[in-house]
Amino acid sequence: MKLKSVKLWLWLVLVAVTVAGCGGANSGEVTEAPKAVGSGAEAGKGAADASAANQKTVYPLKVKDASGIEFTFTKAPERIVSLSPSETEVLFALGLGDRVVGVTKYCDYPEEAKAKPKIGSLQGDAEAILSAKPDLVVGGLSINKKTVESLRGLGLTVFTVDPRNLEQVYERIELIGQITDTAEQAEKVIADMKAEAKQVADAVSGLKPEQKKKVYVEFSPGWTVGSGEFMHELLVLAGGINVAADQQGWVKISEEAVIQSNPDVIIYSKGVENLESTIKGRSGWDKIAAITGGQMVGVDDNLLSRPGPRVTKGLLAIAKGIYPDLVK
């Protein structure tokens, strides 16, 4: 990750801190689920109850997004614009690449996403989005409320999601799967993710409280995460103790506080240029256990920072970094 990506991260964090995300702490919900084909049973509230493998979505479908706005889908969207790298990954994981008609310039996974028309940065360019003629625009935690309202004012269907933990990531994938009539593929994606999460859970289940390691994570220079965000949950699920857990959300680090907490492990974004040397070069940090013990672990930026279908691979990478002898 080069300097411009670091600036992007800082901007994204500031967006999240100032509640510029999607307006809610959930990833959306089904408000009026149709009868599932072949089941004859009414689905309950929530995406998990409204879709199942081998079942086709029956329209019209009423759902609420993370901002609390209710939408009625009369058919599966055919032209989709993504305003978030995470949502782009979800769409492609669900096999919807042929329906994606626009992505941000930061959407770099999978490889096919790079060839899609670009609609600007994480906030998008209204003219470019309109020219793509989408019947659905999906935005993640990086899109702010003002942008959402502006795009909706142009007559666009802007559906926002804001998963804050792993369970909400699953729910968001399942919900998008139902909206787009790809519920079966969504179930497969989620099953694979849950298998990876279980691998980690099984590996660290035998840890006693006194055996758990203290962990500090730095995903962008000077920034870490406290409680209430998916990245914090990844540390906890990996069997670690987040040294910044007493704070909330994305926060600027206190160098002295990190020294005092003396983490056993430091997780950092390995794609951020010079981040490892920056961390090691801070005054007094050479005495931190993670550095003296050689347990600084670089994790792929995107696996660490995107709450999408690869987030459990990020969990695996974190767990292996903290407990290399337990997680294979």
Backbone bond lengths (Angstrom), bond angles and torsions (degrees), N, CA, C in turn:
res aa  C-N    CA-C-N  psi(-1)  N-CA   C-N-CA  omega(-1)  CA-C   N-CA-C  phi
1 M - - - 1.472 - - 1.511 108.03 -
2 K 1.324 117.84 121.68 1.450 122.36 -177.46 1.518 110.23 -86.19
3 L 1.351 113.81 -176.06 1.467 119.14 -175.26 1.507 112.30 -57.62
4 K 1.372 117.26 -41.78 1.474 118.30 -178.00 1.528 111.19 -64.60
5 S 1.352 116.89 -29.97 1.461 119.74 178.09 1.521 110.95 -72.26
6 V 1.339 114.86 -35.63 1.464 118.74 176.39 1.516 109.76 -62.72
7 K 1.359 115.62 -43.48 1.465 119.24 178.02 1.507 110.39 -61.63
8 L 1.315 115.76 -38.93 1.474 120.16 177.93 1.510 110.53 -59.79
9 W 1.358 115.35 -43.30 1.470 118.38 -179.23 1.520 111.51 -63.73
10 L 1.323 115.19 -42.84 1.452 118.29 178.78 1.521 110.70 -60.65
11 W 1.336 116.11 -41.44 1.469 119.98 178.16 1.511 110.56 -64.03
12 L 1.323 116.62 -43.55 1.467 120.70 -178.76 1.523 110.32 -61.27
13 V 1.346 115.35 -42.84 1.460 119.32 179.92 1.517 110.82 -62.39
14 L 1.327 116.21 -43.95 1.459 119.39 179.33 1.519 110.75 -62.22
15 V 1.338 115.76 -36.58 1.465 119.66 176.93 1.516 109.92 -60.64
16 A 1.344 116.07 -45.93 1.460 119.49 -177.99 1.516 111.27 -65.92
17 V 1.344 115.63 -41.57 1.466 119.67 -177.21 1.520 111.75 -64.16
18 T 1.341 116.54 -34.74 1.464 120.04 -177.66 1.524 112.41 -92.31
19 V 1.314 115.18 20.67 1.458 121.81 178.62 1.523 111.13 56.40
20 A 1.336 114.29 42.08 1.458 118.95 178.01 1.507 111.47 -93.38
21 G 1.323 116.45 8.25 1.454 119.88 -179.30 1.492 110.34 -75.60
22 C 1.321 115.70 -141.90 1.460 120.19 -171.24 1.509 113.08 -92.02
23 G 1.284 118.02 0.87 1.454 119.81 171.72 1.504 115.33 95.86
24 G 1.324 118.99 -7.05 1.456 119.06 -178.28 1.501 110.15 -143.93
25 A 1.343 115.89 164.37 1.451 120.68 -179.62 1.506 110.86 -100.29
26 N 1.318 116.81 21.06 1.445 119.10 176.65 1.514 109.10 -130.38
27 S 1.323 116.07 177.01 1.454 119.50 -175.04 1.506 112.48 -107.69
28 G 1.314 118.24 17.31 1.457 121.57 179.18 1.517 111.03 104.09
29 E 1.334 115.76 165.55 1.455 118.41 -179.62 1.523 110.46 -154.30
30 V 1.326 114.10 154.40 1.456 120.24 174.25 1.516 107.44 -80.36
31 T 1.321 117.58 127.49 1.463 120.66 -179.63 1.515 112.75 -102.93
32 E 1.331 116.27 -23.96 1.454 119.19 175.61 1.516 107.24 -147.36
33 A 1.328 116.18 93.30 1.453 120.69 -174.22 1.521 110.99 -84.65
34 P 1.327 116.69 139.32 1.455 119.87 177.82 1.513 110.64 -77.55
35 K 1.320 116.39 169.43 1.458 119.65 172.91 1.515 108.33 -71.17
36 A 1.327 114.69 134.96 1.453 119.36 -179.89 1.520 109.28 -76.76
37 V 1.308 115.73 137.92 1.451 120.00 -178.23 1.524 109.79 -60.56
38 G 1.317 116.13 128.83 1.457 120.87 175.90 1.512 114.04 86.32
39 S 1.353 118.86 -8.52 1.460 119.81 -176.55 1.517 111.89 -101.65
40 G 1.334 116.81 -37.74 1.458 120.82 -177.84 1.505 113.04 71.67
41 A 1.333 117.58 6.88 1.459 120.45 -176.41 1.510 110.04 -111.59
42 E 1.331 116.23 142.19 1.457 120.38 176.50 1.516 108.86 -73.43
43 A 1.326 115.85 130.93 1.457 119.26 176.33 1.516 108.79 -79.48
44 G 1.335 116.66 147.95 1.459 120.87 -178.46 1.504 111.54 -87.89
45 K 1.312 115.51 -172.54 1.458 121.97 -177.12 1.522 109.16 -70.55
46 G 1.334 116.07 134.38 1.448 120.57 178.95 1.506 111.39 107.42
47 A 1.345 115.14 147.73 1.457 120.16 -176.05 1.519 111.89 -63.86
48 A 1.341 117.07 -35.12 1.457 119.53 -176.49 1.515 111.74 -63.02
49 D 1.346 117.02 -32.71 1.457 120.34 -178.67 1.523 112.03 -83.41
50 A 1.316 117.02 -14.74 1.454 119.70 -170.56 1.514 114.28 -103.08
51 S 1.330 117.20 -4.67 1.456 118.89 179.60 1.507 109.63 -139.57
52 A 1.306 115.92 151.35 1.454 120.84 178.30 1.512 108.41 -153.71
53 A 1.331 114.17 160.17 1.452 118.91 -179.09 1.524 110.59 -58.18
54 N 1.330 114.17 145.87 1.469 122.28 177.82 1.526 113.13 66.38
55 Q 1.322 118.33 19.37 1.454 121.00 178.01 1.518 109.81 -120.36
56 K 1.306 115.26 138.59 1.455 121.27 178.60 1.524 109.05 -92.75
57 T 1.322 115.51 142.77 1.451 119.56 175.28 1.526 109.56 -68.35
58 V 1.318 115.84 136.59 1.457 121.39 175.43 1.522 108.14 -104.84
59 Y 1.298 116.08 124.83 1.457 122.08 -179.43 1.527 109.68 -101.13
60 P 1.349 118.04 153.62 1.471 128.03 6.52 1.531 112.38 -74.40
61 L 1.318 114.72 149.53 1.459 123.03 -179.27 1.518 108.73 -123.48
62 K 1.322 117.17 124.25 1.463 121.40 178.45 1.523 109.78 -102.52
63 V 1.325 116.14 128.14 1.461 121.60 -179.93 1.518 109.88 -141.80
64 K 1.337 115.92 154.00 1.459 122.13 172.85 1.512 108.46 -108.31
65 D 1.343 116.24 141.38 1.453 119.17 175.66 1.522 109.78 -92.81
66 A 1.328 117.40 -173.87 1.458 121.48 -175.31 1.521 113.03 -67.26
67 S 1.327 117.58 -19.60 1.462 120.32 178.68 1.529 111.45 -87.35
68 G 1.332 117.43 -2.47 1.460 121.66 177.40 1.516 114.56 89.76
69 I 1.340 116.93 3.59 1.458 120.90 178.87 1.527 109.61 -82.45
70 E 1.325 116.33 134.71 1.461 120.38 178.92 1.527 110.48 -92.50
71 F 1.308 115.76 135.81 1.453 122.60 178.63 1.525 109.44 -121.60
72 T 1.311 116.03 148.57 1.457 121.17 172.73 1.517 108.21 -118.03
73 F 1.321 115.80 117.68 1.459 121.19 177.77 1.527 108.25 -98.93
74 T 1.319 116.28 121.79 1.464 120.83 -179.09 1.520 111.90 -91.30
75 K 1.335 115.78 -13.02 1.461 121.07 176.27 1.528 108.21 -162.04
76 A 1.311 116.23 170.12 1.462 120.16 179.20 1.527 109.87 -68.85
77 P 1.334 118.46 130.23 1.464 120.50 178.20 1.527 110.99 -57.42
78 E 1.320 116.19 142.18 1.456 121.67 -177.05 1.521 113.34 -112.26
79 R 1.338 116.45 -19.74 1.462 121.26 179.14 1.527 107.75 -132.49
80 I 1.330 115.89 109.86 1.460 121.32 -171.75 1.525 111.16 -118.66
81 V 1.318 115.64 133.05 1.460 122.46 173.31 1.520 107.92 -110.06
82 S 1.320 116.74 134.05 1.465 121.84 178.04 1.519 110.08 -109.02
83 L 1.328 115.94 131.14 1.461 121.58 177.72 1.525 111.94 -105.72
84 S 1.322 116.60 21.06 1.459 120.15 -177.14 1.522 110.10 -154.00
85 P 1.336 117.96 133.81 1.465 120.37 175.62 1.528 112.69 -56.09
86 S 1.332 116.93 -37.01 1.463 119.93 179.33 1.520 111.08 -64.28
87 E 1.330 116.34 -43.93 1.464 119.53 -179.14 1.524 110.81 -69.36
88 T 1.315 116.90 -33.39 1.466 120.05 175.70 1.524 109.56 -61.36
89 E 1.329 116.62 -42.59 1.464 119.95 178.80 1.526 111.17 -63.92
90 V 1.319 116.63 -39.05 1.467 120.27 178.02 1.524 110.14 -62.23
91 L 1.322 116.87 -48.16 1.463 121.18 -177.46 1.524 111.68 -59.56
92 F 1.320 116.41 -43.98 1.464 118.98 179.58 1.527 111.44 -70.61
93 A 1.324 117.64 -35.60 1.464 120.54 177.59 1.525 111.16 -63.16
94 L 1.327 116.42 -28.54 1.456 121.27 179.03 1.532 112.27 -87.08
95 G 1.327 115.94 5.14 1.453 119.72 178.25 1.509 114.35 77.91
96 L 1.333 116.49 24.96 1.463 121.11 -174.96 1.518 113.39 -102.53
97 G 1.318 116.87 17.35 1.457 120.16 -177.52 1.508 113.63 -55.50
98 D 1.337 116.98 -35.63 1.462 119.37 -179.00 1.521 112.90 -72.03
99 R 1.346 116.38 -16.03 1.465 119.84 178.68 1.532 112.13 -94.86
100 V 1.313 117.51 -10.99 1.465 121.79 -178.97 1.530 108.67 -79.29
101 V 1.339 116.15 119.35 1.465 120.92 -176.82 1.526 112.74 -113.33
102 G 1.330 116.79 4.20 1.453 119.56 178.56 1.514 111.39 -172.37
103 V 1.337 116.91 138.54 1.462 122.63 178.14 1.525 108.44 -140.38
104 T 1.330 116.42 167.32 1.459 119.71 176.93 1.523 110.11 -77.58
105 K 1.301 115.71 166.44 1.464 119.94 179.19 1.527 111.85 -70.34
106 Y 1.338 117.23 -10.49 1.458 121.18 178.83 1.527 112.74 -95.49
107 C 1.313 117.07 -3.04 1.467 120.64 -179.37 1.527 108.64 -80.57
108 D 1.322 116.49 99.76 1.460 121.48 -172.35 1.526 114.01 -118.50
109 Y 1.339 116.54 10.20 1.462 119.42 178.89 1.521 108.99 -145.51
110 P 1.363 115.89 137.60 1.467 127.99 -4.50 1.526 111.60 -70.62
111 E 1.307 115.74 -178.27 1.464 121.15 -176.35 1.524 111.89 -54.67
112 E 1.339 116.33 -37.81 1.472 119.99 -178.21 1.529 112.36 -61.89
113 A 1.336 116.39 -25.94 1.470 119.89 -178.59 1.522 111.47 -65.14
114 K 1.319 116.14 -29.38 1.469 119.68 -178.23 1.524 111.86 -64.09
115 A 1.321 116.54 -25.13 1.465 120.29 -176.87 1.528 112.78 -87.64
116 K 1.326 116.77 -5.64 1.460 119.95 -178.51 1.534 110.92 -75.37
117 P 1.336 117.35 152.24 1.472 120.43 177.91 1.527 111.08 -57.44
118 K 1.312 116.69 139.85 1.453 121.38 -178.32 1.529 110.40 -94.68
119 I 1.341 114.44 136.03 1.462 119.67 -179.04 1.528 110.96 -114.40
120 G 1.333 116.44 24.09 1.454 120.04 176.42 1.512 112.95 105.38
121 S 1.337 115.38 -153.27 1.457 121.89 -177.97 1.517 110.21 -85.76
122 L 1.325 116.33 -161.03 1.454 120.76 -177.94 1.528 112.68 -65.77
123 Q 1.320 117.82 -20.94 1.461 120.23 176.87 1.526 111.49 -91.98
124 G 1.316 115.87 -10.65 1.454 120.33 177.36 1.516 112.68 75.03
125 D 1.304 115.51 164.63 1.460 123.05 175.28 1.520 107.00 -114.63
126 A 1.323 116.51 118.14 1.471 121.19 -172.63 1.520 111.99 -55.32
127 E 1.326 116.85 -43.11 1.461 119.99 -178.35 1.531 111.24 -64.10
128 A 1.360 115.13 -42.85 1.461 119.37 179.99 1.527 111.01 -65.95
129 I 1.336 115.95 -38.68 1.466 119.83 179.99 1.519 110.01 -66.40
130 L 1.317 116.99 -45.91 1.464 120.51 179.27 1.526 111.76 -60.60
131 S 1.317 116.22 -38.25 1.462 119.82 -178.71 1.519 111.96 -67.37
132 A 1.342 116.45 -22.92 1.467 120.59 178.41 1.525 111.61 -77.13
133 K 1.342 116.76 -12.76 1.467 123.89 179.21 1.538 112.45 52.06
134 P 1.338 116.90 53.50 1.469 119.05 -178.59 1.523 112.40 -77.89
135 D 1.317 116.35 149.08 1.467 119.84 169.36 1.519 110.41 -101.91
136 L 1.353 116.24 0.75 1.460 121.59 173.37 1.521 109.31 -154.55
137 V 1.340 115.53 131.13 1.462 122.15 172.47 1.517 106.86 -117.96
138 V 1.325 117.11 124.34 1.463 121.46 -178.29 1.517 108.94 -109.73
139 G 1.335 116.19 129.15 1.458 121.03 179.97 1.500 111.67 -125.92
140 G 1.335 116.32 140.98 1.457 121.65 179.31 1.503 112.50 -99.86
141 L 1.330 115.99 -156.71 1.469 121.35 -173.74 1.523 112.81 -67.20
142 S 1.338 117.55 -12.67 1.459 120.45 -176.35 1.525 113.47 -89.07
143 I 1.326 118.01 -5.90 1.461 119.87 -179.14 1.529 109.74 -95.76
144 N 1.329 117.76 129.37 1.462 119.04 -175.15 1.525 112.50 -89.77
145 K 1.317 114.51 164.78 1.460 121.73 -173.89 1.528 111.86 -60.50
146 K 1.314 116.74 -40.38 1.457 120.27 -178.52 1.523 111.28 -61.82
147 T 1.341 115.41 -41.33 1.459 119.90 179.03 1.518 110.72 -65.25
148 V 1.335 116.21 -42.51 1.466 121.10 178.90 1.527 110.22 -57.92
149 E 1.335 115.90 -49.11 1.462 120.40 -178.60 1.524 111.47 -63.46
150 S 1.335 116.68 -38.42 1.456 121.10 179.88 1.522 111.01 -64.36
151 L 1.327 116.62 -45.04 1.465 120.40 -179.47 1.524 111.30 -68.83
152 R 1.329 116.44 -36.59 1.460 119.38 177.41 1.527 110.53 -66.97
153 G 1.326 115.54 -32.49 1.456 119.84 178.17 1.518 112.96 -65.84
154 L 1.340 115.35 -18.83 1.463 120.52 177.80 1.526 111.24 -90.04
155 G 1.327 115.76 5.43 1.453 120.14 178.25 1.511 114.60 88.83
156 L 1.323 117.36 11.53 1.459 120.71 -179.52 1.529 111.49 -88.01
157 T 1.312 116.42 145.05 1.462 122.02 174.95 1.517 107.55 -86.42
158 V 1.329 116.67 101.90 1.463 122.20 -177.62 1.521 108.79 -107.37
159 F 1.301 116.49 111.43 1.462 122.80 -176.84 1.524 108.25 -105.58
160 T 1.336 116.99 118.01 1.463 120.90 -175.96 1.524 111.65 -103.53
161 V 1.322 115.37 146.49 1.463 122.23 176.99 1.522 108.27 -132.72
162 D 1.311 116.67 151.78 1.466 120.05 -176.90 1.523 110.47 -152.55
163 P 1.340 118.26 65.87 1.468 120.30 -179.16 1.518 111.66 -68.48
164 R 1.333 115.79 130.00 1.466 120.84 -179.02 1.527 112.71 -108.44
165 N 1.328 117.44 -5.42 1.459 120.31 177.65 1.522 108.65 -151.55
166 L 1.311 115.99 174.10 1.457 120.62 -173.79 1.523 112.08 -63.18
167 E 1.319 117.00 -40.51 1.455 119.87 -179.99 1.529 110.73 -61.60
168 Q 1.307 116.85 -38.60 1.464 120.35 178.12 1.526 111.86 -70.95
169 V 1.322 117.28 -28.14 1.471 119.86 173.85 1.525 109.11 -64.54
170 Y 1.340 116.10 -44.86 1.468 119.69 177.02 1.530 110.45 -59.18
171 E 1.331 116.31 -46.87 1.461 121.21 -177.22 1.526 110.98 -61.67
172 R 1.335 116.43 -39.60 1.461 120.73 -179.70 1.524 111.04 -65.44
173 I 1.334 116.83 -42.16 1.466 120.10 178.53 1.521 110.46 -64.04
174 E 1.333 115.95 -41.79 1.460 119.75 -179.83 1.526 111.21 -67.00
175 L 1.313 116.92 -38.20 1.462 121.44 179.99 1.529 110.93 -65.89
176 I 1.335 116.54 -46.90 1.462 119.54 177.90 1.522 109.82 -63.21
177 G 1.331 116.31 -35.26 1.456 119.66 176.53 1.513 112.16 -61.78
178 Q 1.327 116.57 -38.10 1.458 118.70 178.97 1.525 111.82 -72.98
179 I 1.329 116.61 -42.38 1.468 120.24 179.35 1.525 110.61 -58.24
180 T 1.338 116.21 -39.21 1.463 121.30 -174.55 1.523 113.10 -96.43
181 D 1.340 116.90 6.54 1.460 122.20 179.76 1.531 111.87 61.30
182 T 1.334 115.47 41.95 1.470 121.19 176.02 1.527 109.62 -128.04
183 A 1.336 116.29 40.50 1.463 121.45 -175.67 1.522 112.37 -60.56
184 E 1.326 116.60 -38.33 1.464 118.98 -178.10 1.524 111.37 -63.72
185 Q 1.328 116.71 -44.38 1.458 120.34 178.74 1.524 110.55 -66.75
186 A 1.326 117.43 -35.96 1.462 120.79 177.79 1.524 110.26 -60.68
187 E 1.329 116.46 -42.07 1.463 120.43 179.43 1.525 110.56 -62.15
188 K 1.334 116.94 -38.67 1.463 120.31 179.59 1.524 111.20 -66.75
189 V 1.327 115.80 -43.13 1.463 120.38 178.87 1.526 110.43 -60.90
190 I 1.320 115.95 -46.29 1.456 120.96 -178.65 1.526 110.87 -65.38
191 A 1.327 117.14 -39.31 1.467 120.72 179.21 1.526 110.81 -61.08
192 D 1.334 116.72 -41.77 1.469 120.37 178.01 1.523 110.74 -65.10
193 M 1.322 116.63 -40.68 1.456 120.42 179.22 1.520 111.08 -64.32
194 K 1.323 116.02 -43.61 1.465 119.98 -179.31 1.527 111.26 -65.72
195 A 1.315 116.68 -31.98 1.461 119.87 177.36 1.531 110.42 -65.20
196 E 1.335 116.24 -40.52 1.466 119.67 177.79 1.520 111.26 -67.44
197 A 1.336 116.37 -40.26 1.469 119.87 178.14 1.527 110.67 -64.50
198 K 1.321 116.75 -37.61 1.471 120.48 179.21 1.516 110.87 -67.73
199 Q 1.326 116.13 -35.73 1.463 119.66 177.49 1.527 110.51 -58.21
200 V 1.328 115.46 -42.29 1.461 119.90 178.51 1.525 110.56 -69.24
201 A 1.330 116.59 -46.75 1.465 121.00 -178.30 1.524 111.16 -58.16
202 D 1.320 116.66 -43.31 1.470 120.40 179.44 1.522 111.27 -64.74
203 A 1.334 115.89 -39.07 1.464 120.16 -176.50 1.523 112.78 -67.37
204 V 1.339 116.88 -35.00 1.472 119.35 -175.41 1.528 113.00 -103.56
205 S 1.315 116.74 2.64 1.477 120.41 -175.18 1.522 113.31 -62.73
206 G 1.324 116.61 -26.76 1.462 119.48 -177.04 1.515 114.62 -86.47
207 L 1.320 117.51 0.21 1.463 120.46 -178.57 1.531 111.12 -69.53
208 K 1.311 116.12 131.29 1.462 120.77 173.05 1.532 107.93 -84.17
209 P 1.321 117.27 155.97 1.473 119.64 -178.32 1.522 113.54 -50.36
210 E 1.323 117.06 -40.84 1.461 119.77 -178.15 1.538 113.04 -73.53
211 Q 1.331 116.38 -12.11 1.468 119.96 178.93 1.520 112.99 -91.11
212 K 1.320 116.92 -13.36 1.459 119.85 -177.60 1.529 110.86 -71.75
213 K 1.311 114.93 138.02 1.456 120.18 -176.51 1.528 111.90 -91.33
214 K 1.316 115.19 145.11 1.456 121.42 174.59 1.536 108.49 -80.02
215 V 1.327 114.77 133.57 1.461 119.67 -173.82 1.525 110.85 -127.62
216 Y 1.315 114.98 137.72 1.465 121.41 172.29 1.523 107.13 -117.68
217 V 1.330 117.49 133.28 1.464 121.38 178.18 1.518 109.61 -118.70
218 E 1.326 115.99 136.03 1.464 121.82 176.11 1.530 107.53 -131.07
219 F 1.330 115.68 108.34 1.461 119.64 -174.98 1.525 112.52 -95.09
220 S 1.326 116.45 -15.70 1.452 122.77 176.28 1.525 106.49 -152.12
221 P 1.327 118.82 147.88 1.458 119.99 -174.04 1.531 113.36 -50.25
222 G 1.321 115.46 118.76 1.459 121.08 177.36 1.512 115.08 85.36
223 W 1.323 118.95 4.37 1.463 121.70 -176.35 1.526 112.17 -125.07
224 T 1.316 114.29 137.52 1.460 120.86 176.42 1.524 108.19 -135.19
225 V 1.313 117.15 -170.92 1.464 120.20 -177.74 1.522 110.47 -131.93
226 G 1.344 114.55 138.25 1.453 120.33 174.51 1.512 110.02 -101.40
227 S 1.313 116.70 -158.77 1.462 121.54 -179.09 1.525 111.08 -69.74
228 G 1.328 115.27 160.57 1.454 120.49 172.91 1.511 115.87 92.77
229 E 1.329 118.52 1.30 1.462 121.76 178.38 1.523 110.07 -125.97
230 F 1.334 116.04 157.31 1.463 120.12 -174.87 1.525 112.08 -61.44
231 M 1.337 118.03 -32.57 1.457 120.31 -178.40 1.524 111.25 -65.39
232 H 1.337 116.24 -37.09 1.463 120.48 174.68 1.525 110.19 -63.13
233 E 1.342 115.80 -42.75 1.464 118.91 -179.42 1.525 111.03 -62.44
234 L 1.321 117.50 -35.86 1.458 120.19 178.61 1.531 110.63 -59.82
235 L 1.325 116.67 -41.61 1.459 120.42 178.82 1.522 110.97 -62.85
236 V 1.329 115.81 -41.90 1.471 120.78 -179.14 1.524 110.59 -67.96
237 L 1.330 116.98 -46.38 1.460 120.52 -179.97 1.526 111.48 -63.35
238 A 1.329 116.07 -27.88 1.460 120.47 178.55 1.523 111.91 -79.76
239 G 1.323 116.99 2.35 1.463 120.58 178.04 1.507 114.32 87.88
240 G 1.338 116.98 10.56 1.450 120.18 -179.52 1.514 113.10 -96.10
241 I 1.316 115.81 168.39 1.463 123.10 175.51 1.531 106.85 -115.60
242 N 1.310 116.33 111.16 1.455 120.76 -178.73 1.523 109.80 -70.86
243 V 1.327 117.51 119.21 1.466 120.68 -177.08 1.523 112.13 -69.85
244 A 1.348 117.23 -12.59 1.464 121.08 178.46 1.524 111.27 -105.14
245 A 1.312 117.74 16.57 1.474 121.82 -175.16 1.522 113.16 -63.80
246 D 1.329 117.83 -19.57 1.460 120.13 -179.78 1.525 111.89 -77.65
247 Q 1.329 117.50 -5.80 1.451 122.17 177.12 1.525 109.24 -106.98
248 Q 1.333 115.84 168.00 1.458 120.74 -176.48 1.528 111.45 -115.90
249 G 1.326 116.07 133.83 1.448 121.27 172.80 1.516 114.16 71.48
250 W 1.325 114.86 -157.19 1.463 121.74 -178.96 1.527 108.56 -82.44
251 V 1.318 117.54 123.75 1.465 120.25 -172.50 1.532 111.88 -134.88
252 K 1.332 114.82 151.20 1.454 119.83 172.82 1.527 108.23 -74.96
253 I 1.305 115.38 140.91 1.457 119.16 -175.76 1.524 111.50 -75.63
254 S 1.318 113.97 153.07 1.456 121.52 167.33 1.527 105.41 -107.01
255 E 1.331 116.50 109.70 1.466 119.90 -176.04 1.523 111.42 -57.29
256 E 1.317 116.64 -39.53 1.467 120.50 -179.80 1.525 110.81 -66.56
257 A 1.341 116.60 -39.07 1.464 120.38 -179.99 1.523 110.99 -64.03
258 V 1.324 116.82 -37.95 1.465 120.00 178.45 1.519 109.89 -66.67
259 I 1.328 116.43 -41.14 1.471 119.79 177.84 1.527 110.07 -60.25
260 Q 1.319 116.29 -45.03 1.468 120.52 -179.16 1.524 112.59 -65.71
261 S 1.325 116.86 -35.81 1.465 119.85 -179.88 1.525 111.60 -74.56
262 N 1.340 116.73 -21.90 1.460 123.20 174.82 1.526 113.07 47.75
263 P 1.349 117.76 63.97 1.468 120.62 -177.66 1.525 112.75 -62.84
264 D 1.322 115.05 146.14 1.464 121.26 177.03 1.524 111.66 -78.32
265 V 1.340 115.14 -26.23 1.463 121.35 -176.45 1.521 108.77 -136.78
266 I 1.317 116.62 140.18 1.463 121.96 172.29 1.518 107.70 -118.77
267 I 1.344 115.66 121.02 1.456 122.29 175.14 1.528 107.52 -101.38
268 Y 1.325 116.84 132.07 1.464 118.98 179.91 1.532 109.89 -140.45
269 S 1.324 116.07 159.10 1.460 121.66 177.40 1.516 108.71 -75.15
270 K 1.323 116.44 112.73 1.459 118.39 -173.00 1.519 113.38 -74.64
271 G 1.325 117.86 -14.36 1.451 120.08 179.52 1.515 113.98 -85.75
272 V 1.339 117.15 -8.59 1.466 120.27 179.52 1.528 108.72 -80.04
273 E 1.302 115.20 120.31 1.461 120.88 -173.89 1.530 112.02 -57.47
274 N 1.329 114.84 126.20 1.475 124.12 175.56 1.529 114.32 65.12
275 L 1.325 118.35 13.29 1.459 118.70 -177.25 1.526 111.77 -65.62
276 E 1.317 117.56 -41.11 1.464 120.05 179.81 1.526 110.90 -59.87
277 S 1.332 117.36 -47.61 1.459 120.46 -179.24 1.525 111.11 -68.32
278 T 1.336 117.00 -33.03 1.464 120.69 176.93 1.518 110.44 -62.07
279 I 1.324 116.14 -45.58 1.467 121.18 179.99 1.526 110.36 -63.12
280 K 1.306 116.36 -47.10 1.470 120.24 -178.44 1.528 112.34 -66.11
281 G 1.329 116.52 -27.88 1.454 120.10 -174.93 1.515 115.39 -85.68
282 R 1.328 117.86 -4.13 1.464 119.46 -179.31 1.526 111.36 -69.34
283 S 1.305 114.49 143.10 1.457 120.35 -178.11 1.524 111.90 -59.40
284 G 1.317 115.60 124.90 1.461 121.46 177.34 1.515 114.01 86.72
285 W 1.316 118.01 -13.19 1.470 120.16 -176.84 1.528 111.72 -75.97
286 D 1.317 117.17 -15.78 1.462 119.31 179.23 1.518 112.06 -67.42
287 K 1.333 116.72 -11.75 1.477 120.73 178.11 1.533 112.28 -95.57
288 I 1.325 117.57 -6.52 1.460 120.88 -179.47 1.527 109.74 -67.19
289 A 1.331 115.91 139.02 1.466 121.73 -175.42 1.523 112.59 -55.53
290 A 1.334 117.23 -40.03 1.463 120.21 -178.01 1.525 111.68 -61.92
291 I 1.329 116.34 -33.46 1.454 120.59 -178.33 1.525 111.00 -84.10
292 T 1.306 117.05 -44.08 1.471 119.14 178.29 1.523 111.00 -66.42
293 G 1.345 116.00 -30.17 1.454 120.00 -179.27 1.514 113.62 -91.39
294 G 1.317 117.31 0.17 1.451 120.86 177.40 1.512 114.69 69.07
295 Q 1.341 116.87 30.30 1.466 118.27 179.72 1.531 110.30 -112.93
296 M 1.330 114.18 60.11 1.454 121.59 168.64 1.526 106.56 -101.60
297 V 1.313 116.54 124.64 1.457 120.76 -171.31 1.530 110.36 -121.48
298 G 1.321 116.48 119.10 1.455 120.90 175.86 1.519 110.19 -87.36
299 V 1.331 116.03 131.03 1.462 121.88 179.82 1.527 107.84 -121.60
300 D 1.322 116.68 141.95 1.453 121.79 177.89 1.528 110.40 -49.27
301 D 1.314 115.97 127.89 1.471 121.91 -176.20 1.522 112.11 -51.04
302 N 1.327 115.72 -48.35 1.456 119.87 -173.75 1.519 112.78 -70.18
303 L 1.321 117.20 -34.81 1.463 119.86 176.55 1.525 110.54 -67.48
304 L 1.314 115.77 -31.54 1.457 121.14 -177.74 1.517 112.69 -80.08
305 S 1.343 116.24 -31.83 1.465 118.85 -167.13 1.526 115.88 -112.49
306 R 1.330 118.58 -9.28 1.463 119.88 -176.70 1.534 111.43 -106.74
307 P 1.331 117.23 118.06 1.470 119.90 178.31 1.525 111.38 -81.75
308 G 1.326 115.09 63.19 1.454 121.24 -178.63 1.513 111.65 -120.25
309 P 1.322 117.91 -158.80 1.462 121.21 -176.08 1.522 114.58 -66.80
310 R 1.342 117.31 -14.68 1.472 119.66 177.96 1.523 112.69 -98.51
311 V 1.309 117.67 6.88 1.460 119.74 -175.98 1.527 111.98 -63.76
312 T 1.329 117.89 -31.32 1.468 119.22 178.40 1.526 111.55 -74.11
313 K 1.320 116.74 -22.48 1.468 118.76 171.35 1.529 109.20 -69.83
314 G 1.343 115.33 -34.62 1.451 119.47 173.28 1.521 110.86 -63.83
315 L 1.329 116.15 -40.49 1.467 120.93 177.05 1.520 110.66 -59.81
316 L 1.323 116.49 -44.50 1.468 120.63 178.01 1.524 111.35 -60.50
317 A 1.332 116.28 -44.06 1.459 120.54 -179.24 1.527 111.42 -63.74
318 I 1.316 116.63 -40.45 1.464 120.91 178.10 1.527 110.79 -65.21
319 A 1.343 115.47 -46.36 1.466 119.71 -178.93 1.525 111.34 -62.29
320 K 1.339 116.69 -40.81 1.468 119.73 177.78 1.522 110.78 -64.21
321 G 1.328 116.44 -36.03 1.448 120.12 179.09 1.521 113.06 -67.95
322 I 1.340 116.09 -35.79 1.459 119.96 -178.96 1.519 111.43 -80.19
323 Y 1.341 115.64 -43.67 1.466 120.50 -176.36 1.536 109.89 -128.26
324 P 1.322 116.90 72.36 1.474 119.47 -176.90 1.526 113.77 -61.47
325 D 1.307 117.12 -24.06 1.468 119.86 -179.41 1.534 111.99 -82.09
326 L 1.327 116.67 -18.72 1.470 120.29 -177.35 1.520 112.97 -99.06
327 V 1.322 116.04 -38.39 1.470 120.66 -173.88 1.523 109.13 -104.20
328 K 1.297 115.79 114.45 1.486 121.04 -176.19 1.528 110.10 -100.69
